[in-house]
Each structure stands twice: as C-alpha cells, then as structure tokens.
Amino acid sequence: MPDRFFPTVTKPIAYEGPESDNPLAFKWYDAKRKIAGKTMEQHLKFAVCYWHTFKGTGSDPFGGATFERPWDASSDPMQRAADTMDAAFEFMGKLGAPYWCFHDRDIAPEGATVAESAANLETIVAQAKALQKKTGVKLLWGTANLFSHARYAHGASTNPDPLVFAHACAQVRHALDATVALGGTGYVFWGGREGYSMLGNTDMKQEQDQFARFLFMAREYATKIGFKGRFFIEPKPKEPSTHQYDVDAATVLGFLHSHGIDFVDLNIENNHATLAGHTFAHDLMVASQAGRLGSLDVNRGNPMLGWDTDQFPTVVEDAVWAMHIILDQGGLKYGGLNFDAKVRRGSFDLEDLFYAHIGGMDAFARGLIIADRMRQDGFRAKTLATRYAGWKKGFGAEVMQGKATLESGEAYAAKAGEPKRVSGREEQFENVMNQYIYNCP
C-alpha cells in the first residue's frame, strides 16, 4: 500500500469492536457483518467526498486557510490535480471506503476555454479510472460545480443570461461523460446559486422553467451516452442566495411534480434540512414517502451557527432515523451515504481526516444495528398501527376508500358523541428510543 501522502497510517483501518481504544480502528463498522440480509457495506454504501476531504482548506466566513496538504505543493494546476487524485485513492484505500464522489472542478482545473476545461477533465478522469481498477473503489455519483465561477453569480441554469446557461450545459455534459466513464450510478444537481437575492428584479417562473428545461436536456444527453443511473437534486436552503429554489424536500418535490419530471430523485443532506427548519428525519421521510429518496449527504450542523458547517456525523439518533427510513423503503438502489462533511478548521493534521471518517462510519453502522433491531421488534410499526387503528374500520375506512361524505361524517359525529382524548405518549416513545440507542447489543 503506498505511503506517499499518509505515511503515518501504514495499514488499512480495521474493525476491532466496541472495546477497542485504538483511534484508527472501527468500533461498529464491520463491513462484512450481515444485517437484514445484506452486509453493512451493501447497506451503507459509504462515499468519500472529494471537495471537502481533499480540496478543503479550513477556511470559513471569517478566516482563511489553515490546512497544508502535501498534494497541493506543485505550482502546476494539472500536477496538483494528479497528485490530489493519487492522495484521494491512497486515503480511500487505507480507510476502506467503497465509493467516492466529485464535482468536476474538484478533480480538474478550469481551463481558459470550454475545450481546455473539457480536456483537463478527460485527463484526470483517465487517471481516476485506472486508480479505480487498481483499488476496487467505485464512483457513487458525479456533479458539476455551477456555483464557484464568477459567471454564475446570478445562478447557472436559472441565470437571466442564456450564455451563462450554455456554459452550464457544457459543464454538465462533460461531468456526465466523466460519471459514465467512471461507472457512477448517480448524478447530482446541487443548486448552489439557483435562487435569487432580490425579488424585485427576478422572474421566478421564468427561472424555474429554465431549470426544468435544463433537467430535460440533461436527461436527453444522459440517455444518448448510455447513463443507466439516476438523477438527484439536493435540497438546499438559505445560503448563498436570499431564497433558494430548492429550499427543502417538499419544495423540490412540488417543483418536480409541477413540471412533470419523474426521472429525478432527492439527495437529502442533514445540515441542509436543519438550516431549512426541519430535522434530518423529516426531510428523509418526506422524500421517502413520495418514493423519491435516492441518496444522502451525511453530515451535521452546529445549532449555534447559521451557516452550513458540514461537520462529520456523530449523533447516533440521527443515524438511527436515517437507517430506519432507508430500511423501510428497501435500501438505496442508485445512491448511498456520502460524507459531505469537513474536518473543523483546527483539525489540520492528516490523521484527522481518518478520525473524522471513522467516527461517521461508526455512527451510521451503529444506527443501522439499532434501526434493524427496532424494526425486528416492530416498535414504531406497532405504535403507528395502534394510533391510527380507527382508519382501518368503520367511518375511517370509508373516508380512505372515498365512500364517505360530509353528511355521513356529521351523522357519525352525532351518533358517537365527543371523541375520547388519547395521549400521544411522546415522552414514552423517546424513552424507548433511548433504550434502543444505549442498550442495543
């Protein structure tokens, strides 16, 4: 195993069990352990994100870079790109992560022209393809960075200028080519600047219609080049626009429905859900119950801060809910669990990248174990069945079958009298959840 960029981690991260005190070992993630008929690796489909893990600098809204990465040493942009790709696969090989994901401009620098940018990307994709073959690490999904360049100040596919839209077309075309070449099963539309800063100078209908056409154009091209995966949109609130068009799961689902788009699922991020005023579980449930939960960005925010801190996920309760919902829907066919997370500004040692991913992988492995036990016991299913039992018989069943009327409702109310108040037993539910979290073997 090469030790060019991470020489202090000399062997692959292994499962040592919950009693281990080795910080470079998994306590709960046992890749080959079977849960509900599949291995942990098959259920969780962990993916290392390229942008935060290898291109992050430690900067935040109030300060510059704190990280010094050995793969950033060259003054030649293409050499830096090649070194970063080598570093990425060295890291993923030692970590034991089965997947990765990227933005186009993460892996290859933008050129002076559209053609030069495409050529740069093709060069690095060829390198990545060889490294995938060598290591066995696979691509989960790709995407295009349609937000960093100055041309996208007013959005990409929702920009008032058709020429900006055209540049976005070029990027997505080549990002799709790269995704297909590397065997990715998903492609994400991450609307970093798809929104507006001022309503007065914005035609919302025009801009959202543009985005819908953009999606149809992307599907036409993806079909042409043989893409067999699935498109995802990642809901994102607040930053950087005053209002994002894809603010949360329900909003995105409404957009897709209103434009007749049935070929896009949702990639739900924890931190985005909380910034939109929801829990992670809420947005996951909204997407899943609509049959459109396709993939997850697993991270967390800091409730004391109002921006996208993208911290690594260590809250087991969040992981339990996520895995319960995923198990309920039968898994993630095209997506997985991507660590769209970054080490904190002060965690600048190279080993910190391992500690962060180990913690996140263990949290979700633990969440999978607990969620599976809860489902085996029927804990939540029994709670819901009891609480909503009235809708399976009598007047409730007639309502759900479309047989009831307002008049029959009035007759039922008059005959049955005042309904008996029934406790929701929320605290009891939370107590039992804690028993699973702390006592599940």
URKADA-V224457 format. One record per pair of residues at least 12 apart in sequence whose C-alpha atoms are under 6 Angstrom apart, sorted by the first residue. I is the first residue (numbers start at 1). GAP is how many residues later the second one is. Records with the same first field share a line. If there is no record, write none. Layout:
I = GAP + GAP
//
This chain:
5 = 82
12 = 82 + 83
13 = 12 + 82
14 = 12
15 = 15
28 = 334 + 337 + 338
29 = 333 + 336
45 = 291 + 292
46 = 291 + 292
47 = 52 + 53 + 291
48 = 52 + 291
49 = 51 + 52 + 290 + 291
50 = 52
51 = 55
52 = 290
58 = 287
67 = 281
71 = 12 + 13
81 = 26 + 27
98 = 39
99 = 38 + 39 + 40 + 41
100 = 39 + 40
101 = 38 + 39 + 40 + 41
102 = 40
103 = 40 + 41 + 42
104 = 40 + 71
108 = 12 + 13
129 = 53
139 = 45
140 = 44 + 45
141 = 43 + 44 + 45 + 46
142 = 37 + 45
143 = 44 + 45
144 = 28 + 31
147 = 45 + 46
155 = 38 + 39
156 = 12
157 = 54
158 = 36 + 49 + 52 + 53
180 = 47
185 = 44 + 149
186 = 43 + 44 + 45 + 148
187 = 44
188 = 43 + 44 + 45
189 = 44
190 = 44
195 = 46 + 48 + 49 + 50
196 = 45 + 47
197 = 44 + 45
231 = 33
232 = 32 + 33 + 34 + 35
233 = 33 + 34
234 = 32 + 33 + 34
235 = 12 + 13 + 14
236 = 36
237 = 39
249 = 34
265 = 27 + 28 + 29
266 = 26 + 27 + 28
267 = 27 + 28 + 29
268 = 28 + 29
269 = 27 + 28
270 = 28 + 29 + 30
271 = 29 + 30
281 = 40
294 = 38 + 41
295 = 40 + 41
296 = 41
297 = 40 + 41 + 42 + 43
298 = 40 + 41
299 = 12 + 13 + 14 + 42
300 = 13
310 = 31 + 32
311 = 30 + 31
312 = 29 + 48
313 = 47
314 = 46 + 49
316 = 47 + 51
319 = 45 + 48
320 = 47 + 51
323 = 45
324 = 47
//
